[in-house]
Amino acid sequence: MEQVDTLVVGAGVVGLAVAARLSQHREVILVEQGHQFGEHSSSRNSEVIHAGIYYPSDSLKAQACVEGKAKLYRHCEEYRIPHAKIGKVLTAQNAQEEEKLASLLLQAQNNGVDDLYWLSNKELSLKAPELNAIAGLYSPSTGILDSHQFMLSLLGKLESNHGQYVPCTKFLAATPKTGGGFIVTLSCDGGPFKLLCHNLINAGGLFAQQNATLIEGLAPINVPPLHYCRGQYFSYQGKHPFKHLIYPVPEEHGLGIHATLDLAGQLRFGPDTHFINDLNYDTDASAIDIFYQAIKRYWPQVDNRRLQVDYAGIRPKTQCQGQQDFQIEGAQRHGLTGLINLFGIESPGLTASLSIADKVATQLKAELK
């Protein structure tokens, strides 16, 4: 039976980051059930490098986002990943929303984000022309990147460390082995095969809960619920006045229908949020009026004839209400040494990916002492 030190399941951006990080000191195989890496949440998002403003101060999200942002900018420089620190304007349309911005400023400071500041009326009109806003905050460390090139760099790092990436390989089962490690059953080229690994990292994203149910000895109480939260984006054709990202005050399940730019300057809006029962990326062109009304609140000059439905992404929510946190769960939680499950890794997972990878490495090292 083939043996490997560490098997990572799921080649989204977090699985790639974890595999690349662990391959510095371990023999690593990364498996992916799809034909390509990053086919789901990792390639269906806003490609924003988040500053770490919104998340509760004692949360793993806040810590991993702030740490991950710094690591990600350094990584982009080192590996020449296309990126731009273009900044973000957070807007308020009324006094109540201005109060929310004030609380966000305090939240950001508590999270270690020390560069967020109030815009004067003149600065607001310069940074966010044509905007209907009575106040705004500016986040200079928010940026954008080419997420595909970032994932390619992580794959290159894994392979340069002699790790292996195997697509079209489905995780079928894992059984703890007497004396440590796991016997894992995988399906590749239509047939099952087994391998032995000392460490098993479940970075399945939208499939993490499904993977977890296939691990013998993992109690159901240690598998959180999974709720698919789909958000779609509309692109905006032609010229526009924006050079920075434009965000309204956040909503319960997301950051509102905000305006983002890609590296070519293309403007797009989204995502909205809808809980769905099945994993599908269907878009709904009839939502254009909802988008138009939401955008018009902060950009009255928006032309709805230039809005076109673009794409949708899905977040792996572990709860339908309130704030959820990243879950990095090892033996201290579930009792199976060498197993780490990653649950609820949604936004800002792209920004936080390198920090999450470090935390997995640290946790694994601590458990195996």
VOLO-228547 format. One record per atom (N, C-alpha, C): residue in three letters; x, y, z. Coordinates in steps of 0.05 Angstrom, whole numbers, plus 32768, in hexadecimal, padded with zeros to 4 digits. Example, Ala and Ser with C-alpha at 12.3 -4.5 7.8 and 13.67 -1.06 7.14 Angstrom:
Ala81087F8E809C Ala80F67FA6809C Ala81087FBE809C Ser81017FD3808E Ser81117FEB808F Ser81028001809D 
This chain:
Met80117FE88000 Met800080008000 Met801280198000 Glu800B802C7FEE Glu801B80457FED Glu801880548007 Gln802D80618010 Gln802D80718028 Gln8036808D8022 Val802A80A08031 Val803280BC802F Val802F80C8804B Asp803F80DC8051 Asp803E80E8806B Asp802380F6806F Thr801C8108805B Thr80038118805E Thr7FF381188044 Leu7FD981138047 Leu7FC781158031 Leu7FB4812D8035 Val7FB3813F8022 Val7FA181568023 Val7F8B8151800F Val7F7281538018 Val7F5B814E8007 Val7F4E81688000 Gly7F4D816F7FE6 Gly7F4081887FDD Gly7F54819C7FD4 Ala7F5581A37FBA Ala7F6881B57FAE Ala7F5B81D07FA7 Gly7F4C81DB7FBA Gly7F4581F77FB9 Gly7F5D82077FC3 Val7F5982217FC5 Val7F7082327FCD Val7F7B822B7FE8 Val7F6982237FFB Val7F72821B8016 Val7F8182008015 Gly7F7681ED8007 Gly7F8481D38005 Gly7F9F81D67FF8 Leu7FA081E67FE3 Leu7FBA81EC7FD6 Leu7FCE81F97FE9 Ala7FC4820D7FF8 Ala7FD6821B800A Ala7FE082088020 Val7FCE81F7802B Val7FD581E4803F Val7FEA81D08035 Ala7FE481C5801D Ala7FF681B28011 Ala801281BE800B Ala801281D78001 Ala802B81E47FFB Ala803B81E98015 Arg802D81F1802A Arg803A81F78044 Arg804581DD8050 Leu803581C88051 Leu803E81B0805E Leu805481A2804F Ser805581A68034 Ser806981998024 Ser808581A38029 Gln808781B98038 Gln80A281C3803F Gln80B181AF8051 His80A281A08061 His80AE818E8075 His80A381728074 Arg808F816D8062 Arg808281538062 Arg807E814A8045 Glu807B81308042 Glu807381258028 Glu805581288026 Val804C81358011 Val802F813D800E Val802481347FF4 Ile800C81287FF5 Ile7FFC81247FDD Ile7FE281347FE0 Leu7FDB81447FCC Leu7FC381537FCB Leu7FB081477FB6 Val7F98813F7FBE Val7F8581347FAC Val7F6D81467FA8 Glu7F6281457F90 Glu7F4C81567F89 Glu7F3881467F78 Gln7F1E81467F7F Gln7F0B81367F71 Gln7F0481427F55 Gly7F08815C7F52 Gly7F0281697F38 Gly7F1981667F24 His7F1481707F0C His7F28816E7EF7 His7F3D81847EFB Gln7F36819A7F08 Gln7F4881B07F0C Gln7F4881B87F2A Phe7F5D81C57F32 Phe7F5E81D07F4D Phe7F4C81E97F4E Gly7F4281EF7F66 Gly7F3382097F6A Gly7F1A820C7F59 Glu7F0C81F77F54 Glu7EF481F97F43 Glu7EDC82067F50 His7EDC82077F6B His7EC482107F79 His7EC8822B7F85 Ser7EC6822E7F9F Ser7EC782487FAD Ser7EE082587FA6 Ser7EF7824A7FA1 Ser7F1082587F9D Ser7F1182687F83 Ser7F0182607F6F Ser7F02826E7F56 Ser7EE7827C7F50 Arg7ED6827D7F64 Arg7EBB828A7F60 Arg7EB7829E7F76 Asn7EC882B27F77 Asn7EC682C67F8C Asn7ECE82E17F81 Ser7ED282F57F93 Ser7ED983107F8A Ser7EF783147F85 Glu7F0883017F8C Glu7F2583037F89 Glu7F30831B7F99 Val7F2483207FB0 Val7F2C83377FC1 Val7F3F832E7FD6 Ile7F54833D7FDB Ile7F6583397FF2 Ile7F59834B8009 His7F4C833E801C His7F3E834C8031 His7F5083568047 Ala7F48836C8053 Ala7F5983788067 Ala7F56836B8083 Gly7F3E83618089 Gly7F38835580A3 Gly7F27836680B5 Ile7F15837580A8 Ile7F06838A80B6 Ile7EEE837F80C6 Tyr7EDF836C80BB Tyr7EC4836680C3 Tyr7EC1835180D9 Tyr7ED5834180DE Tyr7ED1832880ED Tyr7ED5832C810B Pro7EC7831D811C Pro7ECA83208139 Pro7EE7831E8141 Ser7EEF832F8154 Ser7F0C8331815B Ser7F1883178165 Asp7F0883078173 Asp7F1282EE817E Asp7F1082D6816B Ser7F0982DC8151 Ser7F0482C6813F Ser7F1D82BE812F Leu7F1C82A58126 Leu7F32829B8115 Leu7F3182AA80FB Lys7F1A82B180F1 Lys7F1782C080D8 Lys7F2782DA80D9 Ala7F2482E980EF Ala7F31830380F1 Ala7F4F82FF80F2 Gln7F5882ED8102 Gln7F7582E88105 Gln7F8182DE80EB Ala7F7482CB80DE Ala7F7F82BF80C6 Ala7F7E82D280AE Cys7F6A82E480AE Cys7F6882F78098 Cys7F7E830C809A Val7F82831780B2 Val7F97832C80B5 Val7FB3832080B0 Glu7FB8830980BC Glu7FD182FB80B7 Glu7FD482F3809A Gly7FBF82E8808F Gly7FBF82DE8074 Gly7FC382F4805F Lys7FB8830B8064 Lys7FBB83228052 Lys7FD88329804E Ala7FE6832B8065 Ala800383328063 Ala8013831D8055 Lys800D8303805B Lys801B82ED804E Lys801582ED8030 Leu7FFC82F28029 Leu7FF382F1800D Leu800183067FFD Tyr8002831F8007 Tyr801083347FF8 Tyr802E832D7FF4 Arg803B83228009 Arg8057831A8006 Arg805983047FF1 His804782F07FF2 His804882DA7FDF His804482E47FC3 Cys803182F77FBF Cys802C83027FA4 Cys804583107F99 Glu8053831E7FAA Glu806C832B7FA2 Glu808183177F9B Glu808583037FAC Glu809A82EF7FA8 Glu809582DE7F8F Tyr807C82D77F8A Tyr807682C57F74 Tyr806B82D47F5C Arg806B82EE7F5D Arg806282FF7F47 Arg804682F97F3E Ile803482F67F52 Ile801882F27F4D Ile800B830D7F47 Pro7FFD83107F31 Pro7FEF83297F2B Pro7FDD83317F42 His7FE183497F4C His7FD083537F62 His7FD283717F63 Ala7FC0837E7F71 Ala7FC0839B7F74 Ala7FB383A37F8E Lys7FC183B37F9D Lys7FB683BD7FB7 Lys7FA683D77FB0 Ile7F8D83D37FA7 Ile7F7E83EA7F9C Ile7F6D83F77FB1 Gly7F6A83EB7FC9 Gly7F5A83F87FDE Gly7F3C83F57FDB Lys7F2F83FA7FF1 Lys7F1283F67FF2 Lys7F05840E8001 Val7EEE84177FF6 Val7EDE842C8003 Val7EC5841F800F Leu7EC184218029 Leu7EA984188036 Leu7E9784308039 Thr7E7E842D8030 Thr7E6D8445802E Thr7E5584438041 Ala7E4C845B8049 Ala7E33845E8058 Ala7E208471804A Gln7E0784688048 Gln7DF38479803A Gln7DE28489804D Asn7DE384838067 Asn7DD48492807A Asn7DE184918095 Ala7DD6849F80A9 Ala7DE284A180C4 Ala7DE5848680D1 Gln7DD1847580CE Gln7DD2845A80DA Gln7DE9844A80CF Glu7DED844B80B5 Glu7E03843D80A8 Glu7E1E844980B0 Glu7E1F846380B4 Glu7E37847180BD Glu7E3F846680D9 Glu7E2C846180EA Glu7E3184558104 Glu7E3D84398101 Lys7E33842A80ED Lys7E3E840F80E8 Lys7E5B841180DE Leu7E61842580CE Leu7E7C842980C6 Leu7E8E842F80DE Ala7E84843F80F0 Ala7E9484458108 Ala7E9A842C8118 Ser7E86841A811A Ser7E8B84018129 Ser7E9E83EF8119 Leu7E9D83F080FF Leu7EAF83E080EE Leu7ECC83EA80F2 Leu7ECF840480F4 Leu7EEA840F80F9 Leu7EF684058113 Leu7EE584048128 Leu7EEE83F98142 Leu7EF483DC8140 Gln7EE383CD8131 Gln7EE783B0812D Gln7F0183AB811F Ala7F0683BB810A Ala7F1F83B780FB Ala7F3883BC810D Gln7F3683D1811D Gln7F4D83D7812F Gln7F5183C18143 Asn7F3B83B6814E Asn7F3E839F8160 Asn7F4A83878153 Asn7F4683848138 Asn7F50836E8129 Asn7F6D83728120 Gly7F7883898127 Gly7F94838F811E Gly7F96839C8103 Val7F7F83A580F8 Val7F8083B480DF Val7F8383D180E6 Asp7F9B83DC80E2 Asp7FA183F780EC Asp7FA2840C80D7 Asp7F9A840680BE Asp7F9C841980A8 Asp7F818423809E Leu7F6B841B80AB Leu7F50842480A2 Leu7F4C844080AD Tyr7F418452809C Tyr7F3C846E80A5 Tyr7F24847A8097 Trp7F19848F80A5 Trp7F02849E809A Trp7F0B84AF8083 Leu7EFB84B0806E Leu7F0084C28058 Leu7EF284DD805C Ser7F0084F28055 Ser7EF3850C8055 Ser7EDF850D803E Asn7ECE8520803D Asn7EBB85228027 Asn7EC98524800C Lys7EDF8534800C Lys7EEE85377FF3 Lys7EFB851C7FEB Glu7F07850E7FFE Glu7F1484F47FF8 Glu7EFF84E07FEF Leu7EE784E17FFB Leu7ED284CE7FF4 Leu7EC984D37FD7 Ser7EC784EC7FCF Ser7EBE84F27FB4 Ser7ED484EB7FA0 Leu7EED84EC7FA8 Leu7F0384E57F96 Leu7F0684C77F93 Lys7F0484B97FAA Lys7F09849C7FAA Lys7EF0848D7FA0 Ala7ED984997FA4 Ala7EC0848B7F9C Ala7EAE849F7F8E Pro7EB684A77F75 Pro7EA684BB7F66 Pro7E8B84B07F5F Glu7E7884C27F5E Glu7E5C84BB7F57 Glu7E4D84AC7F6C Leu7E5A84A97F84 Leu7E4D84997F98 Leu7E3A84A97FA9 Asn7E24849C7FB1 Asn7E1184A87FC4 Asn7E19849E7FE0 Ala7E2984AE7FEE Ala7E3384A68008 Ala7E3784BF8019 Ile7E3084BD8033 Ile7E3484D38045 Ile7E4E84D08054 Ala7E5A84B78054 Ala7E7384B28062 Ala7E7F84998056 Gly7E9A8497805A Gly7EA8847F8050 Gly7EC1847A8060 Leu7EC884608061 Leu7EE18458806C Leu7EF2844E8055 Tyr7F0D84508058 Tyr7F1E84468043 Tyr7F318431804E Ser7F33841B8040 Ser7F4584058047 Ser7F5B84038032 Pro7F72840E8037 Pro7F87840E8023 Pro7F9483F2801F Ser7F9283E08032 Ser7F9F83C6802F Ser7F8D83B18022 Thr7F7583B8801A Thr7F6483A6800B Thr7F6E83A57FEE Gly7F6E838E7FE2 Gly7F78838C7FC7 Gly7F6A83767FB7 Ile7F7483717F9F Ile7F6A835C7F8E Ile7F82834C7F83 Leu7F7C83337F7B Leu7F9183227F6F Leu7F8683107F5B Asp7F9883037F4C Asp7F9182EE7F39 Asp7F9182D47F48 Ser7F7A82CA7F50 Ser7F7982B37F62 Ser7F83829A7F54 His7F7F82987F3A His7F8982807F2B His7FA7827F7F2B Gln7FB482967F27 Gln7FD182967F28 Gln7FDC82917F44 Phe7FCD829A7F58 Phe7FD482947F73 Phe7FD382767F79 Met7FBE82697F70 Met7FBB824C7F74 Met7FD1823D7F64 Leu7FD782467F4C Leu7FEC823A7F3D Leu8007823C7F4B Ser800C82527F58 Ser802582567F67 Ser802782427F7F Leu8010823D7F8C Leu800F822A7FA2 Leu8014820E7F98 Leu800882077F81 Leu800D81ED7F75 Leu802A81EA7F6E Gly803681FF7F63 Gly805281FE7F5C Gly806481FA7F74 Lys805C82077F8A Lys806C82057FA3 Lys806A81E87FAE Leu805281DC7FAC Leu804E81C07FB5 Leu806081AE7FA4 Glu806081B17F8A Glu806F819F7F79 Glu808D81A47F7B Ser809581BC7F80 Ser80B281C17F84 Ser80BC81B57F9D Asn80AA81B07FB0 Asn80B181A27FC9 Asn80AD81847FC7 His80A9817B7FAE His80A6815E7FA8 His808C81537FB2 Gly807881647FB6 Gly805D815B7FBC Gly804F81537FA2 Gln803981457FA5 Gln802A813C7F8D Gln800D81487F8E Tyr8004814F7F76 Tyr7FE881587F73 Tyr7FDA81447F61 Val7FC481397F6A Val7FB681247F5A Val7F98812C7F57 Pro7F9181377F3F Pro7F74813E7F3B Pro7F6481257F34 Cys7F4A81297F30 Cys7F3781137F29 Cys7F3980FC7F3D Thr7F3D81027F56 Thr7F4080EE7F6B Thr7F2D80F47F82 Lys7F1A80E27F86 Lys7F0580E77F9A Lys7F0C80D87FB4 Phe7F0780E67FCA Phe7F0B80DB7FE5 Phe7EF280CA7FEB Leu7EF780B07FF2 Leu7EE1809E7FF7 Leu7EDF80968015 Ala7EF580938023 Ala7EF4808A803F Ala7F0F808D804B Ala7F0F808F8066 Ala7F28808E8076 Ala7F22807E8090 Thr7F35806D8096 Thr7F32805C80AF Thr7F4B806180C0 Pro7F49806980D9 Pro7F60806C80EA Pro7F6E805180ED Lys7F89805280EC Lys7F99803A80EE Lys7FA58037810A Thr7FA5801E8114 Thr7FB18019812E Thr7FCE8022812D Gly7FD580328141 Gly7FF1803C8142 Gly7FF480578134 Gly7FDE80618129 Gly7FDF807C811D Gly7FDC807C80FF Gly7FD2809180F4 Gly7FCF809480D7 Gly7FB3808A80CE Phe7FAF808B80B4 Phe7F95808480A8 Phe7F998074808F Ile7F888060808C Ile7F8580528072 Ile7F7080618062 Val7F77806C804C Val7F65807D803C Val7F5E806F8022 Thr7F44806F801C Thr7F3B80658002 Thr7F34807C7FEF Leu7F40807B7FD8 Leu7F3C80907FC4 Leu7F3180837FAA Ser7F2480937F9A Ser7F1C80897F7F Ser7F2980997F6A Cys7F38808B7F59 Cys7F4780997F43 Cys7F4480877F2A Asp7F3E80937F13 Asp7F3A80847EFA Asp7F25806F7EFD Gly7F1080757F0D Gly7EFA80637F10 Gly7EFD804C7F24 Gly7F1580487F2E Gly7F1980327F41 Gly7F23803B7F5B Pro7F1B802E7F71 Pro7F2580357F8C Pro7F42802B7F91 Phe7F51803A7FA0 Phe7F6B80307FA9 Phe7F70803C7FC5 Lys7F81802F7FD4 Lys7F8680377FF0 Lys7FA380417FF3 Leu7FA680538005 Leu7FC1805C800D Leu7FC18061802B Leu7FD880618036 Leu7FDC80668053 Leu7FE880828057 Cys7FDC80928068 Cys7FE780AC806E Cys7FE980B0808C His7FFD80BE8095 His7FFF80C580B2 His7FEC80DB80B9 Asn7FE980EF80A7 Asn7FD8810680AC Asn7FC4810A8095 Leu7FAC8111809D Leu7F9681158089 Leu7F8A8131808E Ile7F8C81418079 Ile7F81815D807A Ile7F69815F8068 Asn7F5281638074 Asn7F3981668065 Asn7F348184805F Ala7F3C818C8046 Ala7F3981A8803D Ala7F2581A88026 Gly7F0E819A802A Gly7EFC81968014 Gly7EEA81AD800E Gly7EEA81C3801D Gly7ED981DA8017 Gly7EBC81D38017 Leu7EAE81D58001 Leu7E9281CE7FFF Leu7E8D81B08004 Phe7EA281A08003 Phe7E9F81838006 Phe7EAC81798020 Ala7EB4818C8032 Ala7EC38184804A Ala7EB18174805D Gln7E97817B8060 Gln7E86816C8071 Gln7E8181508066 Gln7E7D814E804C Gln7E798134803F Gln7E9281228044 Asn7EAA812E8040 Asn7EC2811F8045 Asn7EC381158062 Ala7EBC81278074 Ala7EBE81208091 Ala7EAC81088098 Thr7E958106808B Thr7E8380F08092 Thr7E8E80D58089 Leu7EA380D68078 Leu7EAF80BD806D Leu7EC880B5807E Ile7ECD80C38094 Ile7EE480BD80A5 Ile7EDA80AC80BD Glu7EE3809480BE Glu7EDA808280D3 Glu7EE4808C80EE Gly7ED3808C8102 Gly7EDA8094811D Gly7ED680B28123 Leu7ECE80C1810E Leu7EC980DE8112 Leu7EAB80E0811A Ala7EA680E98132 Ala7E8B80EB813D Ala7E7B8100812D Pro7E6180FA8127 Pro7E51810D8118 Pro7E4F81298125 Ile7E53812A813F Ile7E528144814C Ile7E6981568143 Asn7E7E814A8139 Asn7E958159812F Asn7E9481608112 Val7E7C815D8106 Val7E78816580EA Val7E62817A80EA Pro7E69819380E6 Pro7E5481A980E8 Pro7E4181A780D0 Pro7E2A81B480D2 Pro7E1881B680BB Pro7E2581C480A4 Leu7E1A81C0808C Leu7E2381CE8074 Leu7E0B81DA8066 His7E0D81F48061 His7DF882038053 His7E058211803B Tyr7DFB820B8023 Tyr7E068218800B Tyr7DFA82348009 Cys7E0C82488008 Cys7E0382648005 Cys7E0E826E7FEB Arg7DFC82717FD7 Arg7E0582797FBC Arg7E0382977FB9 Gly7E1782A27FAC Gly7E1782BE7FA6 Gly7E1F82C27F89 Gln7E1082D37F7B Gln7E1782D77F5F Gln7E2182F47F5A Tyr7E2E82F77F43 Tyr7E3B83107F3C Tyr7E30831A7F21 Phe7E2E83347F1F Phe7E2783417F05 Phe7E4083527EFD Ser7E47834F7EE4 Ser7E5D83607ED9 Ser7E50837A7ECE Tyr7E61838E7ECB Tyr7E5783A87EC1 Tyr7E6783AF7EA8 Gln7E5983B27E92 Gln7E6683B77E79 Gln7E6D83D47E74 Gly7E8583D97E6A Gly7E8C83F47E63 Gly7E9A84047E79 Lys7E9B841E7E75 Lys7EAA842F7E88 Lys7E9B84337EA2 His7EAB84397EB7 His7EA1843E7ED1 His7EB584507EE0 Pro7EAD845D7EF6 Pro7EBE84717F02 Pro7ED184667F18 Phe7ED1844C7F1D Phe7EDD84427F36 Phe7EFA84387F32 Lys7F0B843E7F45 Lys7F2684347F46 Lys7F2B84247F60 His7F1784247F72 His7F1984167F8B His7F0084037F8D Leu7F0283F07F9F Leu7EEB83DF7FA5 Leu7ED783F07FB5 Ile7EBD83EC7FB1 Ile7EA883FB7FBE Ile7E9683E87FCD Tyr7E9483EB7FE8 Tyr7E8483D97FF8 Tyr7E6F83E88008 Pro7E5683DF8008 Pro7E4383E9801B Pro7E4883DD8036 Val7E3883E4804A Val7E3B83D78064 Val7E3483B98061 Pro7E4183A88070 Pro7E3D838B806C Pro7E2183828075 Glu7E19836B806A Glu7E00835E8071 Glu7E0683458082 Glu7DF18337808A Glu7DF58320809C Glu7E06830A8091 His7E0283038077 His7E1082EC806C His7E2682F48058 Gly7E2B830D8056 Gly7E4083168043 Gly7E4583338046 Leu7E53833E8032 Leu7E5B835A8034 Leu7E4A836C8022 Gly7E338362801B Gly7E218372800A Gly7E2983707FED Ile7E17837B7FDC Ile7E1D837B7FBF Ile7E3183927FBA His7E4A838B7FB9 His7E5F839F7FB8 His7E6B83A07F9C Ala7E7A83B57F97 Ala7E8783B97F7D Ala7EA483B17F7F Thr7EAC839E7F6E Thr7EC883967F6D Thr7ED3839A7F51 Leu7EEE839B7F50 Leu7EFC839D7F36 Leu7F0E83857F33 Asp7F12837C7F1B Asp7F2783697F16 Asp7F4083787F0D Leu7F5583697F07 Leu7F6F83757F01 Leu7F6E83847EE6 Ala7F5A837E7ED5 Ala7F57838C7EBC Ala7F4583A47EBE Gly7F3B83A97ED7 Gly7F2A83C07EDB Gly7F0C83BB7ED6 Gln7F0583A27ED0 Gln7EE9839A7ECC Gln7ED9839D7EE6 Leu7EC383AB7EE5 Leu7EB283AF7EFD Leu7E9D83997EFF Arg7E99838E7F17 Arg7E84837B7F1B Arg7E7883807F37 Phe7E6083767F3A Phe7E51837A7F52 Phe7E48835F7F5E Gly7E48835D7F78 Gly7E3F83447F85 Gly7E50833F7F9E Pro7E4B83287FAA Pro7E3583167FA4 Pro7E1C831C7FB5 Asp7E0683127FAB Asp7DEE83117FBC Asp7DF082F77FCC Thr7DDE82F07FDD Thr7DDF82D87FED Thr7DC482C97FED His7DC582B07FE6 His7DAD829F7FE7 His7DB582837FF0 Phe7DA782798004 Phe7DAC825D800C Phe7D9E824A7FF9 Ile7DAC82367FF0 Ile7DA182237FDC Ile7DA582077FE7 Asn7D9581F47FDC Asn7D9681D87FE6 Asn7DAA81C77FD7 Asp7DAF81CD7FBE Asp7DC181BD7FAE Asp7DD981CD7FA4 Leu7DEF81BF7FA0 Leu7E0781CC7F96 Leu7E0581D27F78 Asn7DFD81EB7F71 Asn7DFC81F27F55 Asn7E0382107F53 Tyr7E0E82177F3C Tyr7E1882327F37 Tyr7E0682417F23 Asp7DEC823A7F24 Asp7DD982487F12 Asp7DD982667F18 Thr7DD782767F03 Thr7DD482937F07 Thr7DB7829B7F00 Asp7DAF82B27F0A Asp7D9482BB7F06 Asp7D9482D77EFB Ala7D9182D97EE1 Ala7D9282F47ED4 Ala7D7C83067EDD Ser7D6682FA7EE7 Ser7D4F830A7EF0 Ser7D5583197F09 Ala7D6C83137F16 Ala7D7483217F2F Ala7D7F833D7F29 Ile7D8083447F0F Ile7D8C835D7F07 Ile7D7F83757F15 Asp7D6583747F19 Asp7D58838B7F26 Asp7D5F838E7F43 Ile7D6283777F51 Ile7D6B83777F6D Ile7D8783837F6F Phe7D99837A7F5D Phe7DB483857F5C Phe7DB383A37F56 Tyr7DA383AA7F42 Tyr7DA283C67F3A Tyr7D9983D87F51 Gln7D8483D07F60 Gln7D7B83E07F76 Gln7D9083E27F8C Ala7D9E83CC7F91 Ala7DB283CC7FA6 Ala7DCA83DE7F9F Ile7DD283DD7F85 Ile7DE983ED7F7C Ile7DE1840A7F7B Lys7DC8840F7F72 Lys7DBE842B7F6F Lys7DBF843A7F89 Arg7DBC842C7F9F Arg7DBC84397FBA Arg7DD684487FBE Tyr7DED843C7FB5 Tyr7E06844A7FB9 Tyr7E1284567F9F Trp7E09844C7F88 Trp7E1284587F6E Trp7DFA845E7F5D Pro7DED84757F60 Pro7DD4847C7F52 Pro7DD7847B7F34 Gln7DEF84807F29 Gln7DF384817F0C Gln7DF584667EFF Val7DF484507F0E Val7DF684367F02 Val7DE284327EEB Asp7DEB84277ED5 Asp7DD984227EBE Asp7DD384047EBD Asn7DBA83FD7EC3 Asn7DB383E17EC5 Asn7DB583D27EAA Arg7DB683E17E94 Arg7DB983D47E7A Arg7DD583C97E76 Arg7DE783D27E87 Arg7E0383C97E84 Arg7E0A83B37E98 Leu7DF683AA7EA8 Leu7DFA83947EBB Leu7DF483797EAC Gln7E0783677EAF Gln7E03834C7EA3 Gln7E0A83377EB8 Val7DF983227EBA Val7DFE830D7ECD Val7E1882FF7EC6 Asp7E2982FA7ED9 Asp7E4482F07ED4 Asp7E4882D37EDE Tyr7E4B82CF7EF8 Tyr7E5082B57F03 Tyr7E4682B37F1F Ala7E46829B7F2B Ala7E3E82977F47 Ala7E5382877F55 Gly7E54828C7F6F Gly7E65827C7F81 Gly7E5582727F98 Ile7E5F825E7FA7 Ile7E5182537FBE Ile7E6382527FD6 Arg7E59825C7FEC Arg7E68825B8006 Arg7E5F82438017 Pro7E7282368024 Pro7E6A82208036 Pro7E64822B8052 Lys7E4B82328056 Lys7E42823D8070 Lys7E3C82268083 Thr7E458229809C Thr7E3F821580B1 Thr7E26821D80C1 Gln7E1C823580BC Gln7E04823E80CA Gln7DF5825280B8 Cys7DDB825580BD Cys7DCB826680AC Cys7DC7828280B8 Gln7DCF828580D1 Gln7DCC829F80DE Gln7DE582A680EE Gly7DEC82BF80F0 Gly7E0282C88101 Gly7E1D82C480F3 Gln7E3282CC8102 Gln7E4D82CA80F8 Gln7E5882AE80FB Gln7E6482A380E6 Gln7E71828980E9 Gln7E8F828D80E7 Asp7E9E827B80F4 Asp7EBB827D80F4 Asp7EC7826680E5 Phe7EE0826980DD Phe7EEF825280D2 Phe7EF1823D80E7 Gln7EF1822480DF Gln7EF5820E80F2 Gln7F0D81FD80E8 Ile7F2281FC80F8 Ile7F3A81EB80F3 Ile7F3B81D7810A Glu7F3181BF8105 Glu7F2C81AD811B Glu7F3E8194811A Gly7F4E8191812F Gly7F60817A8131 Gly7F5881688147 Ala7F6C81588150 Ala7F6681428164 Ala7F5B814D817E Gln7F6381668185 Gln7F5A8171819E Gln7F3B8174819E Arg7F3081778186 Arg7F1381798183 Arg7F06815E817F His7F11814D816D His7F0381348166 His7F11811B816E Gly7F2A811C8178 Gly7F3781058183 Gly7F4680F3816F Leu7F4780FA8156 Leu7F5680EA8142 Leu7F7080F8813A Thr7F8680EE8146 Thr7FA080FB8141 Thr7FA880F98124 Gly7FB181108119 Gly7FBA811180FD Gly7FA4811A80EA Leu7F8B811D80F4 Leu7F75812780E3 Leu7F70814480E9 Ile7F6F815480D4 Ile7F66817080D7 Ile7F50817680C3 Asn7F39817D80CD Asn7F22818580BC Asn7F2081A380BB Leu7F1C81AE80A3 Leu7F1881CA809F Leu7EFB81CE8096 Phe7EEB81DC80A7 Phe7ECF81E080A1 Phe7EC981FE809F Gly7EB58206808F Gly7EAC8221808E Gly7EC082358084 Ile7ED2822C8072 Ile7EE6823E8067 Ile7EDA824D8050 Glu7ECD82638056 Glu7EC182758041 Glu7ED1828E8041 Ser7EC682A48036 Ser7ED382BD8036 Ser7EDA82C58053 Pro7EF382CE8059 Pro7F0982D58047 Pro7F1D82BE8044 Gly7F1482A7803C Gly7F268290803A Gly7F3D82938027 Leu7F3882A18010 Leu7F4E82A67FFD Leu7F6482B7800A Thr7F5C82CD8017 Thr7F6F82DE8025 Thr7F7E82CF803B Ala7F6F82BF804A Ala7F7982B18062 Ala7F888297805C Ser7F89828E8043 Ser7F928273803D Ser7FAE826D8047 Leu7FC0827F8044 Leu7FDC827A804C Leu7FDE8279806B Ser7FCE82898078 Ser7FCD82888096 Ser7FC0826E809F Ile7FAA82668092 Ile7F9D824D8099 Ile7FB182368096 Ala7FC182368081 Ala7FD58221807C Ala7FE982208092 Asp7FF28237809C Asp8005823880B2 Asp7FF8822D80CB Lys7FDF823380D0 Lys7FD1822A80E8 Lys7FCE820B80E7 Val7FC8820080CF Val7FC681E380CD Val7FE181D680D3 Ala7FF781E280C8 Ala801281D780CD Ala801981D880EA Thr801281EE80F7 Thr801881F18114 Thr800881DD8125 Gln7FEF81DA811E Gln7FDD81C8812D Gln7FE681AB8129 Leu7FEE81A48111 Leu7FF78189810B Leu80118182811A Lys80238195811A Lys803C81928128 Lys8038818E8146 Ala8026819E8152 Ala8020819C816E Ala801381818175 Glu800281778164 Glu7FF4815E816A Glu800681468168 Leu801B81488157 Leu802C81308152 Leu804581308163 Lys804781438176 Lys805E81438189 Lys805E812A819A 
